[in-house]
Amino acid sequence: MRELMVRGLTLEADDVLTVELVDPTGAALPEWTPGAHADLVVGDGTVRQYSLCGDPAAGSLTVAVRHDPAGRGGSSWVHRTLRPGDRIPVRGIKNHFALEPAPQVVLVAGGVGITPLLPMAEQLARAGKPWRLAYLGRETKRMPFLDRVRALGTPATVHETATTGRPPMSELLGDLAPGALVYVCGPAALIEDARAALEARGLGSQLRAEYFEAPALAAAEDPGTFLVRLERSGMELVVPADRSALEVVTGAGIDVLSDCEEGICGSCETKVLAGEVDHRDYVLTKQEKAENSCMMICVSRARGPRLTLDL
């Protein structure tokens, strides 16, 4: 955790504000790569996660915040209260949505889902790699970073769905080179459409997705009760079927940062020292889940009777 200073605020589109953060002492900030996010501690002390959308070489961190009046208050605080010169605690930086080597990369962004994908497109363009980007939004006046997207040229297309409708996912994905990877960020429905389209072509493993909301799921099987041992704290706690490990751990007085509590943000990632995890998040890749070295304690549980966590 470190305290950063707001150097600038820019209204990028209707209800979308970018916040540029720097170290108030002039110290260098951690390096980051496209797809990374940082956790900001907002006015009420809770944590909100935002994708970094600036230039990794700029020496600052930039996030874009869409104002959601019906949300939990974090975006309203940023829009109405935060001002240049203010200081804000920031935790980071993590990247569960990193670019992987591939012969071709296809990017599909829905609304503010452009934030992690735009630095990816810019990096791919600079490197001369094969790529393309489809940027969808209901109205262009609500779509941030249109100038940056259009500056990328013909590999980037903008779709204002209120006037043209949303193109079929098969059209957005188009022909894919063997081994191509598809990165999608936006509403859950957009991601699930991409997943279905790829799975129909036998390419489901080539999807990389970052959710802004958890997809609707059928009722899960009985989650069961398990024991969690907190190695550093020396505590053993029972996690009943109707509570998450996060609820039990924080209820016992252990401080764990969290945001979404839906398994989509990665803020509550916790190191696993022993036991097998029943992963229920949308953050970790299949390989990371198989490694069994960490878990999102807001939704994931134990496959056996107990887990040992580095808390």
Backbone bond lengths (Angstrom), bond angles and torsions (degrees), N, CA, C in turn:
res aa  C-N    CA-C-N  psi(-1)  N-CA   C-N-CA  omega(-1)  CA-C   N-CA-C  phi
1 M - - - 1.461 - - 1.524 108.14 -
2 R 1.330 115.95 133.95 1.461 119.99 175.33 1.517 108.33 -143.67
3 E 1.325 116.21 154.72 1.457 120.87 179.94 1.522 109.24 -95.55
4 L 1.330 116.21 124.48 1.451 121.89 178.95 1.523 109.95 -114.18
5 M 1.328 115.26 160.76 1.464 121.91 -178.38 1.524 110.20 -109.17
6 V 1.326 115.31 140.60 1.457 121.01 176.28 1.531 108.52 -76.18
7 R 1.341 116.63 113.56 1.468 120.35 178.19 1.523 111.70 -88.91
8 G 1.334 116.33 -30.12 1.451 117.89 -179.46 1.509 112.37 -162.79
9 L 1.329 115.66 153.66 1.456 123.85 175.52 1.523 107.59 -127.52
10 T 1.326 116.94 134.49 1.462 121.23 -179.06 1.521 109.39 -134.57
11 L 1.325 116.09 130.36 1.462 120.12 174.59 1.524 107.45 -82.25
12 E 1.336 116.56 103.89 1.458 122.09 -174.42 1.530 112.58 -83.10
13 A 1.318 117.22 -27.10 1.464 123.65 -180.00 1.514 106.30 -165.55
14 D 1.341 116.75 173.00 1.460 118.69 177.72 1.521 109.61 -54.31
15 D 1.327 115.39 121.22 1.471 123.00 175.31 1.519 113.83 69.65
16 V 1.337 119.13 12.95 1.467 121.01 177.30 1.526 108.57 -121.12
17 L 1.314 115.49 118.22 1.459 123.22 -177.00 1.522 109.38 -116.42
18 T 1.338 116.65 129.89 1.457 118.56 172.36 1.520 109.59 -95.46
19 V 1.320 114.62 142.72 1.457 122.83 -179.31 1.519 107.54 -120.02
20 E 1.335 116.84 119.08 1.465 120.68 177.23 1.521 108.61 -100.21
21 L 1.338 115.97 127.12 1.453 122.94 -174.72 1.520 110.82 -117.56
22 V 1.339 116.31 138.76 1.461 122.11 176.92 1.520 108.80 -134.82
23 D 1.317 115.82 163.15 1.457 120.07 174.21 1.531 108.36 -75.73
24 P 1.340 118.82 127.32 1.472 119.75 -176.68 1.512 114.10 -64.93
25 T 1.328 117.78 -19.37 1.464 120.81 178.67 1.524 112.41 -90.70
26 G 1.324 116.65 -5.48 1.457 120.72 -176.15 1.507 113.87 86.94
27 A 1.332 116.83 3.69 1.463 119.93 179.77 1.525 110.56 -67.64
28 A 1.325 115.31 154.36 1.465 120.71 179.12 1.523 109.85 -68.18
29 L 1.318 115.38 145.08 1.454 120.92 176.72 1.523 109.76 -92.79
30 P 1.328 117.77 160.10 1.469 119.74 178.82 1.523 110.84 -59.13
31 E 1.327 116.42 144.86 1.449 120.18 175.09 1.524 109.42 -69.87
32 W 1.338 116.13 151.82 1.451 120.06 178.37 1.519 109.16 -144.65
33 T 1.316 114.84 161.09 1.457 121.57 179.74 1.522 109.20 -123.27
34 P 1.335 118.12 156.56 1.460 120.42 -178.98 1.523 112.45 -53.15
35 G 1.338 115.00 137.89 1.455 121.62 -176.24 1.513 112.96 100.74
36 A 1.347 116.88 -11.22 1.464 120.65 -177.28 1.524 111.29 -75.54
37 H 1.333 115.09 160.47 1.451 120.78 176.09 1.523 109.49 -136.83
38 A 1.324 114.65 161.94 1.460 121.64 174.89 1.520 108.45 -127.10
39 D 1.321 116.21 152.64 1.465 122.28 177.83 1.523 108.69 -101.29
40 L 1.322 116.69 121.95 1.461 122.17 178.18 1.529 109.34 -104.35
41 V 1.332 116.04 135.67 1.456 121.28 175.98 1.523 107.23 -91.56
42 V 1.334 116.39 110.93 1.459 120.69 -174.17 1.518 110.72 -86.40
43 G 1.340 116.25 -174.72 1.458 121.44 -167.32 1.501 116.32 -57.41
44 D 1.340 118.32 -34.09 1.467 119.48 -178.09 1.521 112.84 -89.15
45 G 1.349 116.71 8.03 1.454 120.79 177.74 1.507 114.75 89.52
46 T 1.331 117.67 -4.11 1.463 120.57 177.25 1.531 109.90 -85.05
47 V 1.322 115.18 168.68 1.462 121.10 -173.82 1.524 109.93 -108.25
48 R 1.336 116.18 137.80 1.450 121.88 173.20 1.524 108.19 -126.34
49 Q 1.314 115.57 138.74 1.463 121.03 -177.89 1.520 110.09 -101.66
50 Y 1.334 115.99 133.92 1.462 120.70 179.05 1.523 109.78 -135.48
51 S 1.323 115.87 138.84 1.464 120.95 176.25 1.520 109.96 -70.58
52 L 1.319 116.25 143.16 1.462 121.11 175.38 1.521 108.51 -79.95
53 C 1.330 116.53 130.26 1.464 119.84 -172.43 1.515 113.33 -128.82
54 G 1.323 117.67 11.61 1.451 120.03 178.55 1.517 111.75 -92.45
55 D 1.328 115.46 -151.35 1.461 122.78 178.73 1.530 108.26 -99.29
56 P 1.341 119.03 122.10 1.464 119.55 -179.91 1.522 114.15 -57.28
57 A 1.331 117.46 -20.27 1.464 120.33 -178.91 1.522 112.51 -95.34
58 A 1.329 118.43 4.88 1.464 121.02 -171.87 1.519 114.05 -78.24
59 G 1.327 118.49 -17.85 1.459 120.44 -177.19 1.512 113.94 81.03
60 S 1.323 116.92 9.98 1.457 122.21 177.23 1.523 108.49 -138.06
61 L 1.321 115.91 169.56 1.456 121.70 175.30 1.524 108.05 -114.83
62 T 1.329 116.52 130.06 1.462 120.76 179.80 1.523 109.43 -123.32
63 V 1.334 115.79 131.16 1.462 121.63 175.92 1.520 108.23 -125.69
64 A 1.325 116.29 154.35 1.457 122.06 176.49 1.515 108.91 -113.62
65 V 1.323 116.88 132.09 1.464 122.42 -175.55 1.527 108.77 -123.61
66 R 1.330 116.33 116.04 1.465 120.06 173.40 1.522 109.63 -86.31
67 H 1.328 116.33 129.70 1.454 120.51 -179.59 1.523 110.33 -71.60
68 D 1.312 116.15 122.88 1.458 122.30 178.74 1.524 107.99 -121.01
69 P 1.343 118.03 95.16 1.474 119.87 -177.73 1.522 113.26 -59.42
70 A 1.339 117.11 -24.19 1.457 120.34 -179.68 1.521 112.57 -92.34
71 G 1.329 117.39 4.57 1.454 121.33 -178.26 1.517 112.45 -79.61
72 R 1.327 114.71 -162.22 1.471 120.09 -175.25 1.523 113.03 -90.00
73 G 1.320 117.83 4.17 1.455 120.37 173.37 1.519 115.67 109.70
74 G 1.330 117.87 -15.81 1.460 119.87 -177.53 1.519 112.46 -65.34
75 S 1.327 117.62 -46.02 1.462 119.74 -178.55 1.523 111.15 -68.83
76 S 1.329 117.43 -35.60 1.471 120.09 177.08 1.519 110.57 -63.12
77 W 1.334 116.66 -39.55 1.469 120.16 178.71 1.518 110.85 -63.85
78 V 1.322 117.14 -43.54 1.461 120.46 179.32 1.521 110.31 -61.40
79 H 1.317 117.74 -47.23 1.466 121.37 -175.96 1.525 112.91 -70.95
80 R 1.317 117.34 -38.21 1.461 119.97 -171.33 1.515 114.70 -96.91
81 T 1.340 116.98 -22.11 1.461 119.96 -171.30 1.522 113.33 -116.48
82 L 1.328 117.88 -41.16 1.465 120.65 -173.37 1.525 110.20 -68.22
83 R 1.320 116.20 135.91 1.458 121.66 -178.72 1.533 110.29 -139.45
84 P 1.357 117.94 157.31 1.471 120.14 177.47 1.524 111.12 -54.25
85 G 1.316 115.25 136.94 1.454 121.63 -177.08 1.511 113.67 95.29
86 D 1.342 117.22 -19.63 1.464 119.92 177.27 1.527 109.95 -67.44
87 R 1.313 114.93 155.83 1.465 120.50 177.68 1.527 109.34 -115.51
88 I 1.325 114.61 144.65 1.458 120.14 -174.39 1.521 109.31 -143.08
89 P 1.336 117.61 132.86 1.471 119.18 176.86 1.532 110.69 -68.81
90 V 1.315 115.23 136.65 1.465 121.82 -178.34 1.514 108.62 -132.35
91 R 1.331 116.13 133.58 1.453 120.80 174.20 1.515 108.05 -116.24
92 G 1.265 116.90 139.04 1.472 119.63 177.51 1.513 107.93 170.63
93 I 1.271 114.30 -169.30 1.460 128.78 1.69 1.514 107.06 -116.41
94 K 1.345 118.51 139.25 1.455 121.61 -179.95 1.523 109.50 -119.65
95 N 1.327 114.99 155.68 1.463 119.00 177.33 1.527 109.53 -141.95
96 H 1.325 115.90 100.61 1.458 122.31 173.21 1.529 111.35 -100.39
97 F 1.335 116.22 8.58 1.464 121.17 -173.79 1.529 109.33 -133.60
98 A 1.311 115.68 39.52 1.456 120.74 -172.35 1.523 112.36 -77.23
99 L 1.326 115.44 150.96 1.461 120.94 172.87 1.517 109.96 -65.45
100 E 1.314 115.55 132.85 1.453 121.67 176.09 1.530 108.94 -110.27
101 P 1.332 117.93 151.19 1.469 119.76 177.07 1.530 110.42 -58.72
102 A 1.321 115.85 132.67 1.470 120.85 179.83 1.518 108.52 -158.43
103 P 1.339 117.63 151.27 1.465 120.30 178.74 1.526 112.40 -68.56
104 Q 1.324 117.28 -19.10 1.465 122.16 177.63 1.521 107.97 -157.07
105 V 1.347 116.45 143.59 1.458 121.50 177.15 1.524 108.12 -126.06
106 V 1.333 115.73 127.30 1.466 122.06 175.84 1.527 107.42 -112.88
107 L 1.328 116.04 127.83 1.454 122.74 -176.95 1.526 109.32 -114.30
108 V 1.323 117.26 131.39 1.466 122.18 177.70 1.520 107.53 -127.84
109 A 1.336 116.19 117.81 1.463 121.90 -177.03 1.512 110.11 -116.37
110 G 1.339 116.39 136.32 1.450 122.40 173.84 1.511 110.20 -114.20
111 G 1.332 117.98 112.50 1.459 121.91 178.44 1.517 112.49 60.77
112 V 1.340 115.51 -130.43 1.465 120.03 -178.24 1.526 111.37 -69.12
113 G 1.338 117.04 -3.53 1.461 120.65 171.53 1.511 113.03 -63.18
114 I 1.329 117.27 -6.35 1.469 120.59 175.47 1.527 111.20 -67.02
115 T 1.339 118.05 -20.44 1.463 119.75 -169.83 1.525 114.96 -59.26
116 P 1.348 121.15 -46.59 1.463 117.71 177.51 1.522 113.22 -79.24
117 L 1.340 117.06 -22.31 1.466 120.66 -173.29 1.522 112.92 -83.76
118 L 1.330 117.42 -28.70 1.457 119.47 -178.23 1.534 112.39 -64.17
119 P 1.344 120.01 -46.98 1.470 118.41 174.83 1.530 112.64 -60.32
120 M 1.340 117.45 -31.98 1.467 120.24 175.71 1.524 110.33 -62.50
121 A 1.342 116.32 -49.15 1.465 120.59 -179.10 1.525 110.85 -60.21
122 E 1.320 116.50 -42.42 1.464 119.88 -178.96 1.524 111.15 -65.71
123 Q 1.334 116.99 -39.11 1.464 119.67 177.56 1.526 111.28 -66.08
124 L 1.332 116.33 -43.81 1.465 120.51 179.32 1.522 111.09 -63.23
125 A 1.334 116.49 -39.52 1.463 120.07 178.99 1.527 111.21 -65.02
126 R 1.322 117.37 -42.75 1.467 120.57 178.88 1.523 111.32 -63.09
127 A 1.343 115.72 -36.16 1.463 120.32 -177.23 1.524 112.64 -82.47
128 G 1.327 117.43 -6.87 1.459 120.30 -179.54 1.515 113.62 70.96
129 K 1.339 117.20 27.56 1.460 121.37 -179.82 1.533 110.62 -86.72
130 P 1.322 118.91 154.12 1.467 121.24 175.44 1.534 110.61 -69.63
131 W 1.314 116.89 125.54 1.451 121.54 -178.39 1.520 109.41 -159.76
132 R 1.325 115.52 163.27 1.460 121.57 166.61 1.522 108.92 -155.37
133 L 1.326 115.41 157.29 1.453 122.36 -175.69 1.515 109.69 -133.33
134 A 1.326 116.63 131.37 1.457 122.73 170.30 1.526 107.24 -113.11
135 Y 1.339 115.93 121.67 1.460 122.23 -176.87 1.523 107.87 -114.34
136 L 1.351 116.08 114.17 1.453 121.85 -176.69 1.518 111.31 -110.11
137 G 1.328 114.96 140.36 1.453 120.89 174.51 1.508 109.70 -159.40
138 R 1.317 116.65 155.70 1.457 118.80 -176.71 1.532 111.12 -67.55
139 E 1.344 116.65 -46.58 1.465 120.99 179.17 1.521 108.31 -135.61
140 T 1.329 116.11 138.99 1.465 119.16 -177.83 1.524 111.95 -62.04
141 K 1.320 117.98 -28.34 1.465 119.15 -179.21 1.530 111.66 -66.89
142 R 1.335 117.07 -16.11 1.462 121.11 178.72 1.528 112.12 -105.95
143 M 1.337 116.35 9.52 1.468 120.72 -177.45 1.536 109.96 -105.55
144 P 1.332 117.68 109.23 1.475 119.37 -179.05 1.517 112.15 -73.00
145 F 1.329 115.08 157.29 1.465 124.80 171.93 1.529 113.88 66.88
146 L 1.333 117.47 27.84 1.460 118.99 179.56 1.521 111.55 -61.82
147 D 1.329 117.73 -37.24 1.467 119.84 179.44 1.526 110.88 -62.14
148 R 1.325 117.16 -43.73 1.467 120.30 179.50 1.517 111.19 -66.09
149 V 1.338 116.34 -38.97 1.465 119.82 179.38 1.521 110.35 -64.87
150 R 1.324 116.84 -47.31 1.461 120.37 -177.85 1.521 112.19 -67.42
151 A 1.330 116.80 -27.32 1.460 120.16 177.56 1.517 112.08 -67.50
152 L 1.322 117.55 -16.14 1.466 121.29 179.48 1.521 112.51 -77.44
153 G 1.328 117.17 -12.51 1.460 119.76 175.63 1.517 113.46 87.50
154 T 1.329 114.83 -160.49 1.470 121.03 -170.45 1.528 115.66 -64.27
155 P 1.350 120.79 -24.94 1.476 117.01 176.69 1.521 113.22 -64.69
156 A 1.348 117.60 -14.26 1.461 121.44 -179.24 1.524 109.75 -108.42
157 T 1.326 116.69 127.52 1.460 121.20 178.97 1.519 109.71 -122.00
158 V 1.337 115.46 145.21 1.462 122.34 -179.92 1.519 108.31 -113.44
159 H 1.338 116.40 132.04 1.464 122.10 -177.68 1.529 109.08 -123.74
160 E 1.328 116.63 108.97 1.463 121.97 176.25 1.529 107.08 -89.56
161 T 1.313 116.41 99.20 1.462 119.92 -167.66 1.521 113.20 -70.77
162 A 1.340 119.35 -20.83 1.460 120.41 178.56 1.520 111.54 -66.11
163 T 1.329 117.15 -26.40 1.466 120.12 -178.51 1.519 112.89 -105.04
164 T 1.316 117.97 -32.34 1.471 120.25 -175.23 1.521 113.06 -111.49
165 G 1.340 117.12 -9.69 1.453 119.50 -172.50 1.518 110.26 76.82
166 R 1.333 115.79 164.02 1.462 118.58 179.58 1.513 110.02 -85.88
167 P 1.331 117.80 125.42 1.464 119.72 177.92 1.526 110.80 -60.71
168 P 1.317 118.40 151.76 1.472 120.51 176.03 1.527 110.12 -59.06
169 M 1.313 116.07 145.89 1.454 120.12 -179.84 1.526 111.10 -59.04
170 S 1.332 117.09 -34.57 1.467 119.65 178.44 1.523 110.93 -59.98
171 E 1.340 116.02 -34.57 1.467 119.95 178.27 1.520 111.10 -73.67
172 L 1.329 116.84 -40.31 1.465 120.21 -179.98 1.525 111.27 -64.33
173 L 1.319 115.71 -38.93 1.465 118.87 179.95 1.524 111.62 -78.80
174 G 1.329 117.06 -37.99 1.454 121.36 177.58 1.518 112.60 60.55
175 D 1.333 114.65 -156.62 1.460 120.41 176.68 1.522 109.60 -75.04
176 L 1.287 116.11 133.70 1.464 121.05 -179.74 1.522 109.71 -113.76
177 A 1.316 115.47 134.52 1.456 119.89 175.12 1.526 109.25 -68.64
178 P 1.333 117.75 151.72 1.470 119.53 175.68 1.526 110.88 -54.64
179 G 1.326 116.01 128.63 1.459 120.46 -179.86 1.512 115.08 82.42
180 A 1.333 117.81 5.61 1.461 120.74 179.34 1.526 110.38 -62.93
181 L 1.330 116.23 151.27 1.459 121.89 175.10 1.527 109.23 -114.51
182 V 1.327 116.01 142.36 1.457 122.67 -179.57 1.527 108.11 -115.81
183 Y 1.326 116.62 120.57 1.459 122.83 178.37 1.519 108.60 -107.50
184 V 1.334 116.70 125.44 1.458 122.04 -178.62 1.519 109.37 -128.50
185 C 1.330 116.27 135.00 1.458 121.17 175.72 1.523 108.01 -141.08
186 G 1.337 116.18 132.26 1.449 120.53 -179.19 1.506 110.63 154.11
187 P 1.329 117.47 -155.75 1.465 120.70 -179.68 1.524 111.64 -59.76
188 A 1.321 115.71 151.64 1.464 120.50 -177.86 1.520 111.67 -58.26
189 A 1.342 117.67 -36.20 1.464 120.46 -178.72 1.525 111.20 -63.10
190 L 1.337 117.16 -37.44 1.463 121.04 178.66 1.527 110.28 -65.28
191 I 1.321 116.29 -43.57 1.458 120.66 -179.02 1.519 110.43 -65.83
192 E 1.322 117.01 -43.23 1.457 119.49 -179.19 1.528 111.35 -67.21
193 D 1.342 118.02 -32.44 1.467 120.37 174.74 1.533 110.17 -63.85
194 A 1.332 116.01 -42.58 1.464 119.32 178.50 1.520 110.91 -64.78
195 R 1.330 116.03 -40.23 1.462 119.96 179.38 1.529 110.28 -61.53
196 A 1.340 116.18 -46.47 1.468 120.15 -179.11 1.524 111.06 -63.10
197 A 1.336 116.83 -41.49 1.460 120.12 -179.19 1.520 111.35 -64.46
198 L 1.332 116.68 -40.31 1.465 119.96 179.87 1.524 111.04 -72.01
199 E 1.314 116.91 -41.21 1.463 118.93 179.87 1.523 111.19 -64.21
200 A 1.338 116.91 -33.73 1.463 119.71 177.62 1.521 111.75 -64.70
201 R 1.328 116.62 -22.53 1.464 121.82 178.25 1.528 111.38 -100.12
202 G 1.331 116.56 6.96 1.461 120.25 -178.86 1.514 113.33 72.93
203 L 1.343 117.03 24.67 1.464 121.46 -174.47 1.527 111.96 -120.71
204 G 1.325 117.12 24.06 1.457 119.70 -176.05 1.516 114.08 -57.17
205 S 1.326 117.90 -31.63 1.469 120.78 -177.76 1.523 112.35 -71.85
206 Q 1.331 117.87 -8.30 1.462 120.91 -177.42 1.527 112.91 -94.31
207 L 1.337 116.78 4.96 1.459 120.94 177.73 1.525 110.84 -88.46
208 R 1.314 115.39 135.97 1.457 123.07 169.90 1.520 106.29 -124.49
209 A 1.323 118.28 126.28 1.463 120.39 -172.29 1.515 111.54 -135.10
210 E 1.323 114.95 147.54 1.459 121.53 171.59 1.531 107.30 -128.27
211 Y 1.322 114.97 122.19 1.457 121.34 -175.89 1.526 111.38 -91.89
212 F 1.338 116.23 145.45 1.460 122.04 167.42 1.524 110.80 -99.90
213 E 1.324 116.22 -13.74 1.455 121.54 176.46 1.510 107.53 -148.72
214 A 1.316 116.75 148.24 1.458 119.85 -179.52 1.524 109.77 -73.25
215 P 1.326 117.92 138.44 1.466 119.74 177.79 1.512 111.21 -69.53
216 A 1.338 115.12 153.08 1.468 119.55 176.59 1.521 108.97 -69.56
217 L 1.313 115.95 133.50 1.460 121.07 -177.60 1.519 110.60 -123.53
218 A 1.308 115.75 154.98 1.455 120.11 172.31 1.525 108.47 -69.12
219 A 1.300 116.44 159.76 1.466 120.55 -179.57 1.524 110.04 -56.93
220 A 1.337 115.30 130.56 1.468 120.57 -178.10 1.528 109.97 -80.01
221 E 1.319 114.46 159.85 1.461 119.43 175.23 1.516 109.49 -66.55
222 D 1.314 116.54 164.65 1.455 121.95 -179.18 1.527 109.30 -52.01
223 P 1.355 117.38 118.40 1.469 119.16 -175.47 1.515 114.03 -69.82
224 G 1.331 118.12 -22.09 1.454 120.59 177.52 1.517 113.31 76.57
225 T 1.325 114.82 168.14 1.461 122.97 179.02 1.521 108.76 -106.20
226 F 1.337 116.56 144.83 1.463 119.93 176.51 1.519 109.79 -147.50
227 L 1.316 114.62 166.96 1.460 122.25 -179.94 1.522 108.65 -103.66
228 V 1.314 116.42 135.89 1.460 120.33 175.68 1.534 108.46 -119.98
229 R 1.337 114.56 127.06 1.465 120.26 175.36 1.520 108.50 -101.30
230 L 1.333 116.03 130.27 1.458 122.35 177.16 1.528 107.45 -99.00
231 E 1.328 115.99 104.17 1.457 121.60 -169.24 1.522 112.37 -60.38
232 R 1.326 117.61 -47.55 1.461 119.81 -175.99 1.520 112.44 -74.04
233 S 1.326 116.61 -32.11 1.464 120.67 -178.42 1.522 112.84 -87.41
234 G 1.354 116.81 -17.59 1.454 120.43 -179.75 1.511 114.11 72.95
235 M 1.337 117.34 20.55 1.462 121.31 -177.84 1.520 110.49 -103.58
236 E 1.332 115.53 148.59 1.453 121.86 170.56 1.520 107.72 -121.82
237 L 1.337 115.80 125.23 1.451 120.81 -173.54 1.520 110.31 -127.32
238 V 1.297 116.40 144.09 1.457 121.88 175.91 1.525 108.90 -91.23
239 V 1.348 115.95 128.41 1.466 121.53 175.93 1.524 106.91 -104.10
240 P 1.321 119.00 104.96 1.463 120.72 -178.88 1.526 111.20 -74.22
241 A 1.308 115.74 168.40 1.463 120.98 -175.62 1.511 112.93 -62.48
242 D 1.329 117.50 -27.89 1.456 119.89 -174.94 1.524 113.55 -98.11
243 R 1.346 117.34 12.52 1.470 120.57 177.80 1.525 109.27 -135.35
244 S 1.317 115.42 152.98 1.464 120.07 177.41 1.520 109.83 -88.46
245 A 1.326 115.41 161.40 1.466 119.84 174.98 1.525 110.35 -61.19
246 L 1.333 117.07 -35.51 1.468 120.52 178.42 1.523 110.56 -60.99
247 E 1.320 117.29 -46.31 1.464 120.89 -179.87 1.522 111.15 -60.94
248 V 1.325 116.51 -43.62 1.459 120.44 -177.65 1.527 110.94 -67.86
249 V 1.328 116.30 -43.88 1.467 120.41 -177.77 1.524 111.20 -66.25
250 T 1.325 117.57 -47.40 1.466 119.42 179.64 1.521 110.91 -68.43
251 G 1.339 116.45 -32.12 1.464 119.51 176.47 1.513 112.85 -64.78
252 A 1.341 116.42 -23.42 1.466 121.11 177.95 1.527 112.07 -88.24
253 G 1.339 115.86 4.93 1.461 119.91 175.92 1.513 115.44 93.43
254 I 1.340 117.43 8.95 1.460 120.69 178.70 1.524 108.71 -89.62
255 D 1.324 116.62 127.24 1.468 121.34 -176.43 1.525 110.32 -82.63
256 V 1.323 117.17 115.00 1.460 122.95 176.30 1.525 107.65 -129.77
257 L 1.327 117.09 123.94 1.455 119.78 177.67 1.523 109.90 -69.96
258 S 1.313 115.94 140.08 1.462 120.70 178.00 1.512 108.84 -152.83
259 D 1.331 115.53 162.61 1.454 120.19 179.34 1.514 109.96 -135.98
260 C 1.346 116.83 -79.01 1.468 120.55 -168.39 1.522 113.51 -71.00
261 E 1.331 117.34 -35.55 1.471 124.05 -173.77 1.522 111.75 57.01
262 E 1.338 116.23 27.53 1.460 122.81 177.78 1.528 112.20 -127.13
263 G 1.340 116.41 3.67 1.459 119.67 179.09 1.503 114.68 77.41
264 I 1.347 117.76 26.34 1.465 119.16 -178.61 1.523 113.84 -118.83
265 C 1.333 118.43 -11.00 1.467 118.36 -173.46 1.527 114.11 -106.26
266 G 1.309 118.61 -28.96 1.460 121.17 179.52 1.512 114.90 86.63
267 S 1.344 118.84 1.04 1.460 120.42 -175.77 1.525 113.12 -63.38
268 C 1.340 117.53 -33.52 1.469 120.36 -175.05 1.529 112.18 -94.62
269 E 1.312 117.91 18.81 1.466 120.81 179.65 1.528 110.62 -53.71
270 T 1.325 115.80 129.83 1.457 121.80 -175.75 1.521 109.54 -133.74
271 K 1.329 116.01 138.62 1.457 121.20 -179.02 1.525 110.41 -72.10
272 V 1.331 116.05 134.31 1.457 122.75 178.65 1.526 109.03 -101.21
273 L 1.319 117.06 126.04 1.469 121.92 -178.24 1.525 112.36 -98.43
274 A 1.325 116.76 -28.51 1.468 120.04 -179.69 1.519 108.78 -160.58
275 G 1.341 114.68 152.43 1.453 120.80 -179.53 1.517 111.85 98.46
276 E 1.325 115.65 160.24 1.466 120.86 -178.73 1.518 109.61 -103.04
277 V 1.330 115.04 134.42 1.464 121.37 -175.06 1.527 111.13 -94.93
278 D 1.311 115.67 139.00 1.468 122.71 168.40 1.532 105.92 -95.71
279 H 1.333 115.74 92.22 1.465 120.66 -174.78 1.524 111.11 -73.17
280 R 1.343 115.91 126.74 1.459 121.19 180.00 1.523 111.40 -127.44
281 D 1.320 116.42 16.96 1.466 120.30 -177.70 1.524 111.43 -92.81
282 Y 1.342 115.15 173.01 1.458 122.53 177.36 1.530 110.50 -117.64
283 V 1.322 116.05 24.34 1.461 121.33 -176.00 1.523 111.51 -106.63
284 L 1.316 116.83 -52.54 1.451 121.34 -174.95 1.523 111.51 -74.30
285 T 1.325 115.38 145.40 1.459 120.02 174.66 1.533 109.14 -75.72
286 K 1.337 116.07 168.69 1.458 119.93 178.07 1.524 110.91 -59.06
287 Q 1.328 116.62 -38.46 1.465 120.13 179.73 1.524 110.76 -66.46
288 E 1.337 117.02 -42.74 1.463 120.22 179.58 1.530 110.86 -64.91
289 K 1.326 116.77 -37.37 1.459 119.29 177.40 1.526 110.82 -66.24
290 A 1.328 116.38 -39.14 1.462 120.15 179.55 1.527 111.33 -65.77
291 E 1.316 117.64 -30.53 1.466 120.99 179.31 1.527 111.71 -67.83
292 N 1.336 117.94 -25.38 1.462 122.77 172.88 1.535 112.56 59.87
293 S 1.339 116.64 32.06 1.465 119.40 -176.00 1.526 113.05 -101.00
294 C 1.319 117.25 -10.47 1.454 120.28 178.96 1.522 109.01 -154.73
295 M 1.331 115.67 167.75 1.467 119.83 179.26 1.520 109.53 -154.20
296 M 1.329 116.11 158.11 1.458 122.62 171.42 1.523 106.77 -94.18
297 I 1.325 116.43 105.28 1.457 119.72 -169.21 1.527 112.77 -75.55
298 C 1.334 117.58 -1.58 1.465 119.03 176.79 1.526 111.77 -76.68
299 V 1.337 117.88 -26.56 1.468 119.82 -177.11 1.530 113.42 -132.00
300 S 1.319 118.09 -30.66 1.459 120.11 -175.64 1.528 110.87 -78.24
301 R 1.340 115.47 156.53 1.450 120.92 -173.94 1.527 109.43 -136.98
302 A 1.298 117.17 -171.12 1.467 122.23 179.18 1.517 109.68 -95.82
303 R 1.340 115.92 142.03 1.464 120.50 172.48 1.530 111.39 -82.89
304 G 1.304 115.57 -20.97 1.458 120.73 178.73 1.512 110.15 -116.61
305 P 1.324 116.84 -159.22 1.472 120.56 -174.97 1.533 114.21 -77.97
306 R 1.377 117.74 -17.94 1.461 116.84 -175.07 1.517 110.92 -156.35
307 L 1.335 113.52 158.94 1.456 123.34 173.84 1.520 107.89 -134.49
308 T 1.337 115.68 149.97 1.461 121.24 171.96 1.518 107.82 -117.12
309 L 1.336 115.84 124.79 1.458 121.98 -175.81 1.524 110.27 -115.18
310 D 1.312 115.42 153.33 1.469 121.79 -179.69 1.524 109.08 -86.82
311 L 1.306 115.00 67.52 1.468 121.91 178.70 1.531 109.68 -131.70
